[in-house]
Amino acid sequence: MTAFSERVEAISISGIREVFEAAGEDAINLGIGQPDFPTPEHARQAAIDAIEAGDADGYTSNFGTQSLREAIADKHARDDDLDLAPNQIIATAGGSEALHLALEAHVDQGEEVLIPDPGFVSYDALTKLAGGTPVPLPLRDDLTLDPATVEAAITEDTAAFVVNSPANPTGAVQSVADMREFARIADEHDVLLISDEVYERIVFEGEHRSPMEFAESDNVVIVNAASKAYSMTGWRLGWVAGSERRIERMLRVHQYVQACASAPAQYAAEAALSGPQDRVEEMVAAFEERRDVLLDGLTDMGLDVPTPRGAFYAMPAVPEGWVDAVIERDVVVVPGRAFGEHGEGYARISYAASLDEIETALEAMRSATRAVQ
Ligand SMILES: Cc1ncc(COP(=O)(O)O)c(C=O)c1O
């Protein structure tokens, strides 16, 4: 029999799916990583118009359409004080492909990639697929990543480190001072900083600043997507931004694995980025209200939960058996262990669900907490 590659044998299907299967059909799903809002109407309409006009039938440039990349560059100028040219951006199939390109283009066989632990599941798997070795970094008590931890872990084999703010699965937002430090580390140690900014618009406290703004070298690449900000996970549209030489290398990979991002999705994302932003603001306000309800409920049960300042996840420390007891009560939450070894003893709760669902889920969590204590 033909053998499978060592790279693919080194990874497995994310454990999150098993959790979904363990819960009943009518379970309340607080395991999910996507906003429960519709894509803005003007974004949908832009895709429909492009399809009807026949503009979305063919390949676009490998980079993505010029007008989408101009809209992305405008977004970075507006929100992040970054002056990017359209040829410093590639439109990708979601933030997922953007991460893949960044790792494929920069990591050599056996090189190390420092990743937050607990952290988004793809960092570990995509590093291994690129032939690299993930090095999990524990977080501070407030679940942010300490720049000193990154700096201490750098060796001559380090190719890159990943910063994700606001973060999945913790909801933590790095301070501006931390972001400056990360940029300094990337400059001084000459390692690549992959800044995953897919939750960048969903911040309740503190402020999002990209480390690219602070770096003096071109050692920062940004991964972002329309997925979370515009509730467009199904459209599969993200982007990677960096210096021209880095983009040129990433384009080599993108050209062969993807050719170009989906054309209708590119039109939709362009409209989302350049049109009215009030839907984003409404969504963020709704998430903040739900976060407060969830946080109060968890704290009242005696659980220790660092205040999530962004994204739509909370990550309380939970007693042994708690996650199973919650799932038995038909509420899906994800064990922290699914996000890395340091996630043990935590649970990720997504509040991309209605207030009613959150209230009902809190009842189940109260009952589960009593049962396992
Ligand atoms: C931190 C983080 N980065 C990247 C992604 C990938 O997003 P996309 O759906 O755009 O591929 C996700 C999705 O959950 C995420 O949580």
The ligand as an SDF file (V2000), in Angstrom:
LIG
                    3D

 16 16  0  0  0  0  0  0  0  0999 V2000
   -7.7100   32.8990   15.2360 C   0  0  0  0  0  0  0  0  0  0  0  0
   -8.2540   32.4620   13.9300 C   0  0  0  0  0  0  0  0  0  0  0  0
   -7.5110   32.6580   12.8230 N   0  0  0  0  0  0  0  0  0  0  0  0
   -7.9420   32.2760   11.6060 C   0  0  0  0  0  0  0  0  0  0  0  0
   -9.1770   31.6680   11.4560 C   0  0  0  0  0  0  0  0  0  0  0  0
   -9.5770   31.2310   10.0760 C   0  0  0  0  0  0  0  0  0  0  0  0
  -10.6280   31.9730    9.6220 O   0  0  0  0  0  0  0  0  0  0  0  0
  -11.2820   31.7390    8.1850 P   0  0  0  0  0  0  0  0  0  0  0  0
  -12.6630   31.2200    8.4340 O   0  0  0  0  0  0  0  0  0  0  0  0
  -11.2840   33.1060    7.5740 O   0  0  0  0  0  0  0  0  0  0  0  0
  -10.4400   30.7920    7.4290 O   0  0  0  0  0  0  0  0  0  0  0  0
   -9.9830   31.4400   12.5660 C   0  0  0  0  0  0  0  0  0  0  0  0
  -11.2860   30.7500   12.4480 C   0  0  0  0  0  0  0  0  0  0  0  0
  -11.9080   30.3330   13.3930 O   0  0  0  0  0  0  0  0  0  0  0  0
   -9.5170   31.8540   13.8420 C   0  0  0  0  0  0  0  0  0  0  0  0
  -10.2550   31.6630   14.9480 O   0  0  0  0  0  0  0  0  0  0  0  0
  1  2  1  0
  2  3  1  0
  2 15  2  0
  3  4  2  0
  4  5  1  0
  5  6  1  0
  5 12  2  0
  6  7  1  0
  7  8  1  0
  8  9  2  0
  8 10  1  0
  8 11  1  0
 12 13  1  0
 12 15  1  0
 13 14  2  0
 15 16  1  0
M  END
$$$$
